[in-house]
Amino acid sequence: MSALPERGESRRAANARKRISRRPSRLGLVAGATLKPDRVREADAGFPGLLKRAWRRAEQTDDLRSFVEVLLTLDGHVPADVQLRALSAAEEAALAALCGLSWRAPATAASDDAAPATAAPGDATSGDAEETVFSGEIALATSGRIVLRVPSAAPLKADGLVGGVRRVPWTRATLDAYRAQLRRAEDRVARTVADCRGWLAEQGAEGRGELLEQAKEAALRTAPFVLYQQGRQYTNFRDHNTLTGKTLWPGHPDCALSSLQDLPLELWSDHDVQLVVCLTLLIRSAGPGRVEEANGTQLTVDHVAHMLERIRVGYNAALGRDQVPPAASATVADLHELAVSLRSHRGEVARQAQLYREIHGALMHKIEKVAGPCADLARAREDAVTARLTSRLPLRGDNLAELEEALAAAPGWLAAPHGDFATGLEALVYESAAAATEAFEADFAMSRGMRSLPDLITALREERWAEICDWEITRFFCCVVPDPSAARHFGDSTAALADAAWAMSSRMQYNSWHFIAGNLPKAPEVVDRDHFVPPTIPDVAFYSDQHHHGHVNNNVRFSIRSPQSVVVDGRRFNGFVDLRLLRCDGAPFGEQDLLAAHRVSAFTARATGLVAELAAAGEQIEVTAFDSPWHWSAVTGGADPATRAS
């Protein structure tokens, strides 16, 4: 982001302004002047602490299967299925032989992949019935993955493990089961790699180049992900980057995809061959966002086939008929046909039911879901929001759909002062967020948008794409409304609560900035500007207080995000506004909460769209509320600055 001054402001004045803290409890003070931070985060806060607790809990179990199940779920924080699909072929075979655990559906006896009978876990692992012939190990890596020592492998290294290792005796029966499982796995991998190479060869050099460009663009424009190919890791996440992302620029020689650009196919490793094919299948099925649904797992063709089949079944259930046929086989060609079919029907599914994603924060894993119909809880949430809005805004209706109709019939008040706000839009944004905080029993609710729609419309009409990309985050706003009781998560300090609210607001301003470029034409200045593909479906997150520093610092444990598109002067902007709900502890949000929250955010989006129409017609409307002083006043009640620390 460039450091452009505000309107009529010199660069010197702009730089001086930037040195002043915008934190509500330190307004007017020079930033960074305090001797120590207000809050010091524990050394193992977030993911490291979770892993230590999960390991300690696993050590308290009585048998091997219970021990493994605690580690697979990180003591109830993620679905076991994700961790099972993170295992290498040898580890997967070992765990099936030792505990009878696998993500794969039971195979039929006639199948080439039919799983052989395994010894009962107690017999295979106790060493009581048979003599131990190999001493294996199971541990938890600092990445969150289970790791196993199998025959012919070196002992697990303490470096990179959470809490040591558990010794696991293998009997002759265990070894026999393991060898049978591993032989089938190796045959399956060999067939898959040959199929992938054949399919890539059919694409030709130019086609493979296009696939690499598509995969690099997806890695660049997608939230952090970590994928595995046996023991190799592919990620765009932080300092372990092996793919284009925040650390590696497009074309960087350390990017695994860039290094393949001019390399003959026969020199591609088996890992890279499967990586490119699987990324292609995922992207073709729903766009770059689908890659995150493989997060934390082995990126193999059979895993992708498993995912696509699950999605296919969900889509057909929503459509009420078998509109999407299954893949004719597990070959790449047939899976590619299924992926394309899923994408072509996705819009129709979205018109029949609500698509959303579950996010499991500990492993950053996402799962696309098709929501069921609204039930009593969703209706109760919406009724509570409607009641508050009708009591505080000039709107009448029994539900949010009727309130939207009332807005559309007479939108003029949105541009005029209302109550304590300079515009009705500001009042509506605040009251919607405040109503959501109450109705959803949330610790925080927030709603974001753009401050000046007239400025955006002018820039769009004059095609000033570079200027829009250069706008700072202050061009956007986010109204954060905490529940007063949320102060208990911040030392019972209203000042700390105000600081947390502003930190969230500032981050959401950044998100608006980050998404807006993804809605513009692919001019060079837009392509060069850092941005993500704007979100189009809502999500519900569990245990998000693990990796993201802001989430860890501000106790963002359970959340709902409901993005909405808004048409501005004829151009659709995806992810232009959203509603977010946060809980710092207690029960997670569920599907019914998400359905109701999506209705609330749609109401705010409708109001924003109406204001955009007014602005396009010449109305000068600007959002001036929701800055740092506003959050201080709204959260603390306007307490004197001298009392900020209390």
C-alpha positions in Angstrom: 0.0 0.0 0.0 1.4 3.4 -0.8 1.5 6.1 1.8 -0.7 8.6 -0.1 -1.9 11.6 2.0 -5.5 12.3 2.7 -7.3 14.9 0.6 -5.5 18.3 0.8 -2.8 16.9 3.2 0.9 17.3 2.6 3.2 14.3 2.7 4.9 15.7 5.8 1.6 16.0 7.6 0.6 12.6 6.5 3.8 11.0 7.8 3.4 12.9 11.1 -0.2 11.6 11.4 0.9 8.1 10.8 3.3 8.3 13.8 0.4 8.9 16.1 -1.2 5.9 17.7 -4.7 5.1 16.5 -5.2 2.6 19.3 -8.3 3.8 21.2 -6.6 3.7 24.6 -3.6 5.7 23.3 -5.2 8.2 21.0 -3.0 11.3 20.5 0.2 9.5 21.8 3.2 8.7 19.6 3.0 5.1 18.4 5.5 2.7 20.0 6.3 5.0 22.9 5.3 2.6 25.7 8.0 0.8 27.7 6.2 -2.5 27.4 3.2 -4.0 25.6 -0.2 -3.9 27.3 -0.6 -7.7 27.1 2.1 -10.3 26.8 1.2 -13.4 25.0 2.3 -16.7 26.5 5.1 -18.4 24.7 3.0 -21.4 23.7 -0.2 -19.5 23.0 -2.2 -20.8 20.1 -1.2 -23.9 18.1 1.9 -24.9 20.2 -0.1 -24.9 23.4 -2.9 -27.0 21.8 -0.4 -29.5 20.6 1.2 -29.8 24.1 -2.2 -30.3 25.6 -3.2 -32.9 23.0 0.0 -34.9 23.6 -0.5 -34.8 27.4 -4.1 -36.0 27.0 -3.0 -38.8 24.7 -0.4 -40.0 27.2 -3.2 -40.5 29.7 -5.0 -43.1 27.6 -4.9 -46.8 28.3 -4.6 -48.3 24.9 -3.0 -47.6 21.6 -6.2 -46.9 19.6 -7.4 -44.4 22.2 -4.0 -42.8 22.2 -4.0 -42.4 18.4 -7.6 -41.1 18.3 -6.7 -38.3 20.7 -3.8 -37.3 18.4 -5.9 -37.6 15.2 -8.5 -35.2 16.5 -6.0 -33.1 18.5 -8.1 -33.9 21.5 -11.4 -33.0 19.8 -10.3 -29.9 17.8 -10.3 -31.3 14.3 -12.0 -34.2 12.4 -10.0 -37.4 12.5 -10.5 -37.8 8.8 -8.2 -34.8 8.1 -5.3 -36.3 10.0 -5.8 -39.8 8.5 -5.6 -38.3 5.0 -2.3 -36.5 6.0 -0.5 -39.8 6.5 2.1 -41.0 3.9 1.5 -44.3 2.2 3.7 -46.2 4.7 2.2 -44.4 7.7 -1.3 -45.1 6.5 -0.5 -48.8 6.0 1.1 -48.9 9.5 -1.8 -47.3 11.3 -4.3 -49.6 9.5 -2.2 -52.6 10.6 -1.7 -51.4 14.2 -5.2 -50.0 14.9 -7.5 -50.8 12.1 -7.9 -47.1 11.4 -8.3 -45.7 7.9 -10.1 -42.9 6.0 -10.9 -45.3 3.1 -14.3 -46.9 2.8 -14.2 -50.7 3.3 -13.3 -52.2 0.0 -15.1 -55.2 -1.5 -13.3 -58.5 -1.7 -13.2 -58.2 -5.5 -11.4 -54.9 -5.5 -7.7 -54.6 -6.2 -7.6 -52.2 -3.2 -9.4 -54.5 -0.9 -7.9 -54.2 2.6 -6.5 -57.4 4.0 -7.7 -58.6 7.3 -5.7 -57.0 10.1 -4.9 -58.3 13.5 -7.1 -57.1 16.3 -5.4 -53.9 17.8 -5.0 -55.5 21.2 -3.2 -58.6 19.7 -1.1 -56.7 17.3 0.2 -54.1 19.7 0.4 -55.5 23.1 3.1 -58.0 22.6 1.3 -60.4 25.0 0.1 -63.0 22.4 3.2 -62.9 20.2 6.8 -61.9 20.4 7.7 -58.4 19.4 9.7 -58.4 16.1 10.0 -54.7 15.6 9.8 -51.7 17.9 7.9 -48.8 16.1 7.2 -45.3 17.3 4.3 -42.9 17.1 4.7 -39.2 17.8 3.0 -35.8 17.2 5.0 -33.4 15.0 5.0 -29.6 15.6 3.1 -29.3 12.3 0.1 -31.1 14.0 0.6 -34.3 12.0 0.9 -37.8 13.4 4.2 -39.4 12.4 5.1 -43.0 12.7 8.4 -45.0 12.5 7.9 -48.0 10.2 10.2 -50.9 9.4 13.3 -49.8 7.5 12.8 -46.2 8.6 15.2 -44.3 11.0 14.1 -43.6 14.5 12.0 -40.4 14.8 14.1 -37.4 15.6 13.2 -35.4 18.8 13.6 -32.2 16.9 10.3 -31.2 15.4 8.2 -33.4 17.8 5.9 -32.1 20.5 6.5 -34.4 23.5 8.6 -37.3 22.7 7.6 -40.7 21.2 5.5 -43.6 22.2 7.1 -47.0 21.6 4.9 -49.4 19.8 5.7 -53.1 19.6 5.0 -54.9 16.3 4.2 -58.6 16.2 4.6 -60.9 13.2 0.8 -60.5 12.5 1.3 -56.7 12.5 4.1 -57.0 10.0 2.2 -59.3 7.7 -0.8 -56.9 7.7 1.5 -53.9 7.1 3.3 -55.5 4.2 0.0 -56.4 2.5 -1.4 -52.9 3.0 1.9 -51.3 1.8 2.1 -53.5 -1.3 -1.4 -52.4 -2.3 -0.5 -48.7 -1.6 2.6 -48.9 -3.7 0.7 -50.5 -6.6 -1.9 -47.8 -6.3 0.7 -45.0 -6.4 2.5 -46.5 -9.3 -0.8 -46.7 -11.3 -1.7 -43.2 -10.3 1.7 -41.6 -11.3 1.6 -43.3 -14.7 -1.9 -42.1 -15.3 -0.9 -38.5 -14.2 2.1 -38.5 -16.5 0.0 -39.8 -19.4 -2.6 -37.1 -18.9 -0.1 -34.4 -18.6 1.7 -35.6 -21.8 -1.6 -35.3 -23.6 -1.8 -31.6 -22.7 1.3 -30.9 -24.6 4.1 -28.4 -23.5 1.8 -25.4 -24.0 -1.1 -26.9 -22.1 1.2 -27.9 -19.2 2.5 -24.3 -19.1 -1.1 -23.1 -18.8 -1.8 -25.5 -16.0 1.3 -24.3 -14.1 0.3 -20.6 -14.6 -3.2 -21.5 -13.3 -1.8 -23.3 -10.2 0.7 -20.4 -9.5 -2.1 -17.9 -9.7 -4.2 -20.0 -7.3 -1.4 -20.3 -4.8 -0.8 -16.5 -5.0 -4.5 -15.5 -4.6 -5.5 -18.1 -2.0 -5.3 -18.1 1.8 -2.5 -20.1 3.4 -2.5 -23.8 2.7 -0.2 -26.7 3.5 -0.2 -29.8 1.3 1.8 -33.0 1.3 3.1 -35.5 -1.2 4.4 -38.4 0.9 7.3 -36.7 2.9 7.4 -33.6 0.8 5.6 -30.4 1.9 4.1 -27.8 -0.5 2.9 -24.6 1.1 2.4 -20.9 0.5 2.4 -20.4 4.3 4.9 -18.3 6.2 8.6 -19.1 6.2 8.3 -22.7 4.9 7.1 -21.5 1.5 7.7 -23.8 -1.4 5.0 -22.3 -3.6 4.3 -18.7 -4.8 2.6 -16.7 -2.0 3.4 -14.0 0.6 7.1 -15.0 0.6 7.9 -16.2 -2.9 7.0 -13.9 -5.7 5.7 -15.3 -9.0 8.5 -16.9 -10.9 10.7 -17.3 -7.9 13.2 -20.2 -8.5 12.3 -21.7 -5.1 8.7 -22.1 -6.1 8.1 -25.8 -7.0 5.7 -24.8 -9.7 7.9 -22.1 -11.3 10.8 -24.6 -11.4 8.8 -26.8 -13.6 8.0 -24.2 -16.2 10.5 -25.1 -18.9 11.4 -28.5 -17.6 10.6 -31.6 -19.8 7.9 -33.7 -18.3 10.1 -36.8 -18.0 12.3 -34.8 -15.5 9.4 -33.8 -13.3 9.4 -35.8 -10.0 6.5 -38.1 -9.2 5.6 -35.7 -6.4 5.4 -32.7 -8.7 3.4 -34.6 -11.3 0.7 -35.5 -8.8 0.8 -31.9 -7.4 0.0 -30.3 -10.7 -2.7 -32.8 -11.6 -4.4 -32.6 -8.2 -4.3 -28.8 -8.1 -5.8 -28.7 -11.6 -8.7 -31.0 -10.5 -9.4 -28.9 -7.5 -9.3 -25.6 -9.3 -11.4 -26.8 -12.1 -14.1 -28.0 -9.7 -14.7 -24.6 -7.9 -11.8 -22.2 -8.5 -8.8 -21.5 -6.3 -10.7 -21.7 -3.0 -11.1 -25.4 -3.4 -7.4 -25.9 -2.8 -7.9 -25.0 0.9 -10.3 -28.0 1.2 -7.2 -30.2 0.8 -5.3 -28.3 3.5 -3.3 -30.5 5.8 -3.7 -33.7 3.7 -1.8 -35.7 1.2 -2.5 -34.2 -2.2 -3.1 -37.5 -4.1 -5.5 -38.4 -6.9 -7.4 -40.8 -4.7 -7.9 -38.2 -2.0 -9.1 -35.7 -4.6 -11.4 -38.4 -6.0 -12.8 -38.9 -2.5 -13.4 -35.2 -2.1 -15.1 -34.8 -5.4 -17.4 -37.7 -4.9 -18.5 -36.3 -1.5 -19.2 -33.0 -3.1 -21.1 -34.7 -6.0 -23.4 -36.5 -3.5 -24.1 -33.3 -1.7 -24.9 -31.4 -4.9 -27.3 -34.1 -6.1 -29.1 -34.1 -2.8 -29.6 -30.3 -3.0 -30.8 -30.6 -6.6 -33.2 -33.4 -5.7 -32.0 -35.6 -8.6 -28.8 -37.3 -9.9 -27.8 -34.3 -12.1 -24.1 -34.9 -11.7 -23.1 -38.5 -12.6 -20.2 -40.1 -10.8 -16.8 -40.4 -12.4 -16.7 -43.3 -14.8 -13.4 -44.4 -13.3 -10.6 -43.2 -11.0 -8.5 -42.0 -13.9 -7.5 -38.4 -14.2 -9.4 -37.9 -17.4 -12.7 -39.1 -15.8 -12.1 -37.1 -12.6 -11.4 -34.0 -14.7 -14.8 -34.5 -16.3 -16.4 -34.8 -12.9 -14.6 -31.7 -11.7 -15.8 -29.6 -14.6 -19.3 -30.9 -14.2 -19.3 -30.0 -10.5 -18.3 -26.4 -11.3 -20.9 -26.1 -14.0 -23.7 -27.1 -11.6 -22.4 -25.2 -8.6 -24.4 -22.1 -9.4 -27.6 -24.1 -9.8 -26.9 -25.8 -6.4 -26.3 -22.4 -4.8 -29.8 -21.2 -6.0 -31.4 -24.3 -4.4 -29.6 -24.4 -1.1 -26.9 -22.4 0.8 -23.3 -23.5 0.2 -20.9 -22.7 3.0 -17.6 -23.9 4.4 -16.6 -25.4 7.7 -13.1 -24.2 8.8 -11.1 -26.2 11.3 -8.6 -23.6 12.4 -6.0 -25.9 14.0 -5.2 -27.4 10.6 -6.6 -24.6 8.4 -8.7 -27.2 6.8 -12.0 -26.3 5.0 -14.9 -28.4 4.0 -17.6 -27.3 1.6 -21.1 -28.1 2.9 -24.6 -27.8 1.5 -26.9 -26.4 4.3 -30.3 -27.8 5.1 -33.4 -25.6 5.4 -33.8 -22.9 8.1 -35.2 -24.3 11.3 -36.5 -22.8 14.5 -33.1 -21.5 15.8 -32.4 -19.6 12.5 -35.9 -18.1 12.5 -35.5 -17.0 16.2 -32.2 -15.3 15.5 -33.7 -13.4 12.5 -36.8 -12.5 14.5 -34.6 -11.0 17.3 -32.6 -8.9 14.8 -35.7 -7.8 13.0 -37.3 -6.7 16.3 -34.3 -4.4 17.2 -34.1 -3.0 13.7 -37.7 -2.0 13.5 -37.5 -0.4 17.0 -34.6 1.8 16.1 -34.8 2.4 12.3 -37.6 3.8 10.2 -38.5 0.4 8.8 -41.5 -1.9 9.2 -41.7 -5.6 8.5 -42.0 -9.0 10.2 -38.7 -10.3 8.8 -35.6 -9.2 7.0 -37.0 -9.8 3.6 -39.8 -7.3 4.3 -37.3 -4.8 5.8 -35.4 -5.0 2.5 -38.6 -4.3 0.6 -39.2 -1.3 2.8 -35.7 -0.1 2.2 -36.0 -0.4 -1.5 -39.3 1.5 -1.5 -37.9 4.5 0.3 -34.0 4.5 0.4 -33.6 8.3 0.7 -33.2 8.3 4.5 -30.0 6.2 4.1 -28.2 9.3 2.8 -29.6 11.7 5.5 -28.5 12.1 9.1 -30.2 9.6 11.5 -29.9 9.8 15.3 -26.2 10.1 16.3 -25.0 9.2 12.8 -24.2 11.4 9.8 -26.1 9.0 7.5 -28.8 6.5 7.8 -26.5 3.9 6.3 -24.1 4.3 9.3 -27.1 3.9 11.6 -28.2 0.8 9.8 -24.7 -0.8 9.8 -24.3 -0.2 13.5 -27.8 -1.3 14.5 -27.4 -4.5 12.4 -24.1 -5.4 14.0 -25.5 -4.5 17.5 -28.6 -6.6 16.9 -26.4 -9.5 15.7 -24.3 -9.3 18.9 -27.4 -9.7 21.0 -29.4 -12.1 18.9 -26.5 -14.6 18.3 -25.1 -14.4 21.8 -21.8 -13.3 20.3 -18.9 -11.6 22.0 -18.3 -9.4 18.9 -20.2 -8.7 15.7 -18.8 -6.5 12.9 -19.7 -5.2 9.5 -17.4 -3.7 6.9 -17.6 -1.6 3.8 -16.3 1.4 1.8 -16.4 4.9 3.2 -17.0 6.8 -0.1 -19.1 5.1 -2.8 -19.1 8.3 -4.9 -15.3 8.2 -5.0 -15.3 4.6 -6.1 -17.9 5.3 -8.8 -15.9 8.2 -10.2 -12.8 6.1 -10.3 -14.7 3.2 -12.0 -16.2 5.5 -14.6 -12.7 6.9 -15.4 -11.1 3.5 -15.3 -8.5 4.6 -12.7 -7.6 1.1 -11.7 -4.1 2.1 -10.4 -5.7 4.7 -8.1 -8.2 2.3 -6.6 -5.4 -0.2 -6.0 -3.4 2.5 -4.2 -6.1 3.5 -1.8 -5.2 2.9 1.8 -7.2 0.8 4.3 -8.6 4.1 5.7 -10.8 4.3 2.6 -12.7 1.4 4.1 -14.5 1.0 7.5 -15.5 -1.7 9.8 -18.0 -1.3 12.6 -17.2 -3.6 15.6 -19.8 -4.0 18.3 -18.7 -6.1 21.3 -21.0 -7.4 24.0 -20.1 -5.5 27.3 -19.5 -8.9 29.0 -16.8 -9.6 26.5 -14.5 -7.5 28.7 -14.0 -10.6 30.8 -11.7 -12.0 28.1 -9.5 -8.8 28.3 -8.9 -8.5 32.0 -12.3 -7.0 32.7 -10.9 -3.8 31.1 -13.2 -1.7 28.9 -10.1 0.0 27.5 -8.7 -3.3 26.5 -12.0 -4.3 25.0 -12.0 -1.0 23.0 -8.5 -1.7 21.8 -9.5 -5.3 20.7 -12.5 -3.9 18.8 -10.4 -1.4 17.0 -7.7 -4.0 16.2 -10.5 -6.1 14.6 -11.9 -3.1 12.8 -8.5 -2.3 11.4 -7.9 -5.8 10.2 -11.3 -5.9 8.5 -10.4 -2.7 6.7 -7.4 -4.5 5.4 -9.5 -7.4 4.2 -11.7 -5.0 2.3 -8.6 -3.5 0.7 -7.2 -7.0 0.0 -10.3 -8.1 -1.8 -11.3 -5.1 -3.9 -8.6 -5.5 -6.5 -9.9 -9.0 -7.2 -13.0 -7.4 -8.6 -11.2 -5.1 -11.1 -10.1 -5.8 -14.7 -6.8 -7.6 -15.0 -4.8 -4.4 -15.8 -1.1 -4.7 -15.1 -1.4 -2.5 -11.9 -4.2 -4.8 -10.6 -2.3 -8.0 -11.4 0.8 -6.6 -9.6 -1.1 -5.6 -6.5 -1.4 -8.1 -3.7 -4.9 -9.4 -3.4 -7.0 -12.6 -2.8 -9.9 -13.9 -4.8 -12.9 -12.3 -3.1 -15.0 -14.7 -1.0 -18.5 -15.6 -2.2 -19.9 -18.1 0.3 -20.1 -17.9 4.1 -18.2 -20.0 6.5 -18.3 -21.2 10.1 -14.9 -21.6 11.9 -13.9 -23.7 14.9 -10.9 -23.0 17.0 -9.5 -20.2 14.9 -7.3 -19.0 17.8 -4.4 -21.1 16.7 -2.2 -19.6 13.9 -3.4 -16.1 13.0 -1.6 -13.8 15.4 -4.6 -11.4 15.6 -6.9 -14.3 16.4 -4.6 -15.6 19.1 -4.2 -12.2 20.7 -7.9 -11.4 20.6 -9.3 -14.8 21.5 -11.1 -15.4 18.2 -12.1 -19.0 18.8 -15.5 -19.5 17.0 -16.7 -17.4 14.2 -19.1 -16.9 11.3 -18.1 -14.9 8.2 -20.9 -14.0 5.8 -19.6 -12.1 2.7 -22.0 -10.5 0.2 -21.6 -9.0 -3.2 -22.7 -5.4 -4.0 -23.3 -4.0 -7.5 -21.7 -0.5 -7.8 -22.5 1.4 -10.9 -23.0 -1.8 -12.9 -20.0 -3.7 -11.7 -20.4 -6.6 -9.2 -18.0 -6.5 -6.3 -17.8 -9.9 -4.6 -17.0 -9.8 -0.9 -17.6 -6.1 -0.8 -19.4 -6.2 2.6 -19.7 -8.9 5.2 -21.0 -9.7 8.7 -18.7 -11.5 11.2 -19.7 -13.0 14.5 -17.2 -14.0 17.1 -17.2 -16.0 20.3 -14.1 -16.2 22.5 -15.3 -19.3 24.4 -18.3 -21.4 25.1 -20.2 -23.3 22.3 -19.3 -23.0 18.7 -21.7 -21.5 16.1 -23.7 -24.0 14.0 -25.3 -24.2 10.6 -28.5 -22.6 11.7 -26.6 -19.6 13.1 -24.8 -19.3 9.8 -28.1 -19.3 7.8 -29.5 -16.5 9.9 -26.3 -14.5 9.9 -26.3 -14.7 6.1 -29.7 -13.2 6.0 -28.5 -10.3 8.2 -25.5 -9.6 6.0 -27.7 -9.7 2.9 -29.8 -7.0 4.5 -26.8 -4.8 5.0 -25.6 -5.5 1.5 -29.0 -4.5 0.1 -28.7 -1.2 2.0 -25.2 -0.7 0.6 -26.4 -1.4 -2.9 -29.2 1.1 -2.6 -26.7 3.7 -1.4 -24.5 2.9 -4.4 -27.5 3.6 -6.6 -28.1 7.0 -4.9 -24.4 7.8 -5.3 -24.4 6.8 -9.0 -27.3 9.3 -9.4 -25.2 12.1 -7.9 -25.9 11.8 -4.1 -22.8 12.6 -2.0 -22.7 10.0 0.7 -19.7 9.3 2.9 -19.3 7.1 6.0 -17.3 9.0 8.6 -18.1 6.9 11.7 -16.4 3.7 12.9 -12.8 5.1 13.3 -10.7 4.7 16.4 -12.3 7.5 18.4 -15.7 6.2 17.6 -14.9 2.7 18.9 -13.4 4.2 22.0 -16.6 6.2 22.7 -19.0 3.4 21.7 -17.2 0.7 23.8 -16.3 2.7 26.9 -19.2 5.1 26.9 -16.9 8.0 26.2 -14.8 7.7 29.4 -12.2 10.4 30.0 -8.8 9.6 28.5 -7.3 9.7 32.0 -9.3 6.6 32.9 -8.3 4.7 29.8 -6.2 2.1 31.6 -9.1 0.9 33.8 
